[in-house]
Amino acid sequence: MKVLIYGGKSNLSESLIPEISKFAEVITAGRNNCDIKIDLKDDISTFVFPHGIDVIIHTAAHFGGISDHEILEAENINAIGTLKLCQAALKYNIKYFVYISSIYTLSDVVSDKSTIYSISKRHSEELAKYYCSLHRLPLVILRPSPIYGIGDKYSIHQPFFYKIIDSARKGEHVFIHGSNDPKRNFIYVDDLVIIISKVIQDRIEGVYQCTHTNNITFSEIAESAFSAFHTNGSVIFLTDKPNVDDNIFINDFSLYKKINYYPQISIQEGIRKISNDNNL
């Protein structure tokens, strides 16, 4: 089997490549430092894939912002770029398309949780489903919750999560605004790559959530970090500040039943892995 991973230098791809390489030849594609140079902003006529690719995994994303430029870039890369990859997959007779989307596509478009990232990823899903259905290209869309793992690159997209870990590492108190202990859901990257690997080998089709089976609170993250670093900081609620709301979604574990695998790494174990990183 030959698998092409677009977004080959993403955090997820760098963990995914060794796992997929256990059963397939992996070729990476992206804007920089990949086997094949492809920019989703370019015309599709410039996309050149090797022949004989069986599966394409699309992991790249633009995380957006609030400026006009960032909004346009997110929509162009996430939505139109995904459509271009679907068209290229059809052109090169690729038999299976795996799209890594986001749980935040489920955010209400009028809520304060909605961003151009979640909106453009939702548009990308709609375009992928439409095009792949139109041309009978087998498609699976996976919606992971926020991904964490070892390395500074993860902290870019999960700043408060890693701020808690850094405070615990230093033995500092962790401050939470309000009296609510906000709930979140995170999935460790090692679990996600196993899920993706099993999905590919079982040729699963459809749209599925990829969340951890347990939601956790900010204080649970902090207590796990204090334990991992053997420090004695405390969690302090600043009750004079506005509450921070929960940000979780209704659990759907239908994918895990199909592949007979559920996320194995708890928040305690995941943070211990981070604490053991010599580069931290």
SULRA-V922966 format. One record per pair of residues at least 24 apart in sequence whose ideal C-beta (glycine too) atoms are under 7 Angstrom apart, sorted by the first residue. I is the first residue (numbers start at 1). GAP is how many residues later the second one is. Records with the same first field share a line. If there is no record, write none. Layout:
I=GAP ; GAP
This chain:
1=53 ; 54
2=25 ; 50 ; 51 ; 52
3=51 ; 52 ; 54
4=25 ; 45 ; 49 ; 52
5=52 ; 54
6=24 ; 50 ; 52 ; 53 ; 54 ; 79
7=51 ; 52 ; 53
8=26
9=24 ; 25
10=49 ; 50
11=136 ; 138 ; 142 ; 143 ; 178
12=47 ; 88 ; 135 ; 177 ; 180
13=46
15=134 ; 174 ; 175 ; 178
16=177 ; 180
19=174 ; 175 ; 178
20=177
23=178
30=30
40=37 ; 41 ; 44
41=35 ; 36
44=40 ; 43 ; 44
47=37 ; 41
49=39 ; 43
51=41
53=39 ; 41
54=40 ; 41 ; 42
55=39 ; 41 ; 43 ; 145
56=29 ; 33 ; 38 ; 41 ; 42
57=41
58=24 ; 27 ; 40 ; 41 ; 42
59=41
63=54 ; 94
64=51 ; 52 ; 53 ; 56
70=46
71=45
74=42 ; 43 ; 46
75=45 ; 48
78=42 ; 43 ; 46
79=41 ; 44 ; 45 ; 48
82=42 ; 45 ; 46
83=44 ; 48
86=42 ; 45 ; 46 ; 51
89=48
90=45 ; 47
95=43
96=42 ; 107
97=35 ; 40 ; 41 ; 42
98=42 ; 98 ; 101 ; 102
99=29 ; 40 ; 42
100=42 ; 44
101=24 ; 40 ; 41 ; 42
102=41 ; 42
103=40 ; 41 ; 42 ; 106 ; 108 ; 146
105=38
106=143
113=134
138=65 ; 67
139=66
140=59 ; 64 ; 65 ; 66
141=66
142=54 ; 57 ; 66 ; 68
143=65 ; 66 ; 67
144=43 ; 48 ; 66
145=40 ; 41 ; 42 ; 66 ; 67
146=40
147=40 ; 42 ; 45
148=38 ; 40 ; 41 ; 122
149=39 ; 40
150=123 ; 124 ; 127
161=25 ; 60
164=54 ; 57 ; 58 ; 61
165=60 ; 106 ; 109
167=66
168=54 ; 57 ; 58 ; 61 ; 63 ; 65
169=60 ; 62 ; 111
171=60 ; 61 ; 62
172=61
173=60 ; 61 ; 63
174=48 ; 59 ; 61
175=61 ; 63
176=42 ; 43 ; 59 ; 61 ; 62 ; 68
177=61 ; 64 ; 65 ; 67
178=59 ; 61 ; 63 ; 64 ; 65 ; 66
179=58 ; 60 ; 64
180=63 ; 64
181=36 ; 37 ; 38
182=35 ; 36 ; 62 ; 63 ; 64 ; 65
183=32 ; 33 ; 34 ; 63 ; 65
184=31 ; 32 ; 63 ; 64
185=26 ; 27 ; 30 ; 63
186=26 ; 81
187=24 ; 25 ; 76
188=77 ; 82
190=75
191=72 ; 73 ; 74
194=67
195=64 ; 66
198=61 ; 63
199=60
202=56 ; 57
204=54 ; 55
208=46 ; 47
209=43
210=45
211=38 ; 40
212=51
213=40 ; 49 ; 50
215=33
216=51
220=47
221=46
224=43 ; 44 ; 47
225=46
227=41
228=43 ; 44 ; 47
229=46
